[in-house]
Amino acid sequence: MRFKTDENISKSAADALRAAGHDVAEALSEGLGGAEDPKLLSVCVTEARVFITLDKGLGDIRAYQPSQYPGIIVLRLRDQRVQSLVAL
């Protein structure tokens, strides 16, 4: 799968996805740190990538209709430490 990780997803989590055979681009390494959500999602549409984030606001299907994006994965972990995210 083709993913783009939000700035709130650790590099080690992105590396774990790569190790599992996925094509992963990181928003931070592409100069998109601090970019507004619509900008990030626009890039994901252009690149045909599923966006992975911890930002629960992106889970609002009224604002971000699923049919308009390759995918948005909002991770909601009780423990958001890097180790827990990588383990997930």
C-alpha positions as CSV (number, residue, x, y, z in Angstrom):
1,M,0.0,0.0,0.0
2,R,1.0,3.6,-0.5
3,F,0.9,5.7,2.7
4,K,1.7,9.2,3.8
5,T,2.3,9.7,7.5
6,D,1.3,12.9,9.3
7,E,3.8,14.9,11.3
8,N,2.4,13.3,14.5
9,I,3.4,9.8,13.4
10,S,6.9,8.9,14.4
11,K,9.7,8.1,11.9
12,S,10.1,4.7,13.6
13,A,6.4,3.9,12.9
14,A,6.9,4.9,9.2
15,D,10.0,2.7,9.2
16,A,7.9,-0.2,10.6
17,L,5.4,0.2,7.7
18,R,8.3,0.2,5.2
19,A,9.7,-3.0,6.8
20,A,6.3,-4.6,6.2
21,G,6.7,-3.8,2.5
22,H,4.7,-0.6,2.2
23,D,5.6,2.6,0.2
24,V,5.6,5.3,2.9
25,A,6.1,9.0,2.4
26,E,6.5,11.3,5.5
27,A,4.9,14.7,5.6
28,L,7.7,16.1,7.7
29,S,10.5,15.0,5.3
30,E,8.6,16.5,2.4
31,G,8.4,20.0,4.0
32,L,4.7,19.6,4.9
33,G,5.1,20.0,8.7
34,G,2.5,22.4,9.9
35,A,0.5,22.2,6.6
36,E,-3.3,22.6,6.9
37,D,-5.3,19.3,6.6
38,P,-6.8,20.2,3.2
39,K,-3.3,20.7,1.8
40,L,-2.0,17.4,3.2
41,L,-5.0,15.5,1.8
42,S,-4.7,17.2,-1.6
43,V,-1.2,15.9,-1.8
44,C,-2.4,12.4,-0.8
45,V,-5.0,12.5,-3.6
46,T,-2.4,13.6,-6.1
47,E,0.0,10.8,-5.0
48,A,-2.7,8.2,-4.5
49,R,-1.7,7.7,-0.8
50,V,-3.6,6.8,2.3
51,F,-3.1,9.3,5.0
52,I,-2.2,8.1,8.5
53,T,-2.6,10.5,11.4
54,L,-3.4,10.8,15.1
55,D,-5.6,13.9,14.4
56,K,-9.1,12.9,15.3
57,G,-10.5,15.9,13.4
58,L,-9.7,14.0,10.2
59,G,-12.2,11.3,11.2
60,D,-15.1,13.6,10.6
61,I,-16.7,12.1,7.5
62,R,-18.9,15.2,7.1
63,A,-15.8,17.3,6.5
64,Y,-13.7,14.6,4.8
65,Q,-16.0,12.4,2.8
66,P,-14.4,9.0,2.3
67,S,-15.3,8.9,-1.4
68,Q,-13.0,11.9,-2.1
69,Y,-9.7,10.4,-0.7
70,P,-7.6,7.2,-1.3
71,G,-8.1,6.7,2.5
72,I,-7.7,8.4,5.9
73,I,-6.6,6.3,8.9
74,V,-7.1,8.0,12.2
75,L,-5.3,6.1,15.0
76,R,-6.7,6.5,18.4
77,L,-4.4,4.9,21.0
78,R,-4.8,5.3,24.8
79,D,-1.0,5.3,25.0
80,Q,0.5,7.4,22.1
81,R,4.1,6.8,23.0
82,V,6.3,5.9,20.0
83,Q,6.7,2.3,21.3
84,S,2.9,1.8,21.3
85,L,2.5,3.3,17.9
86,V,5.2,1.1,16.4
87,A,3.7,-2.0,18.1
88,L,0.3,-1.2,16.6
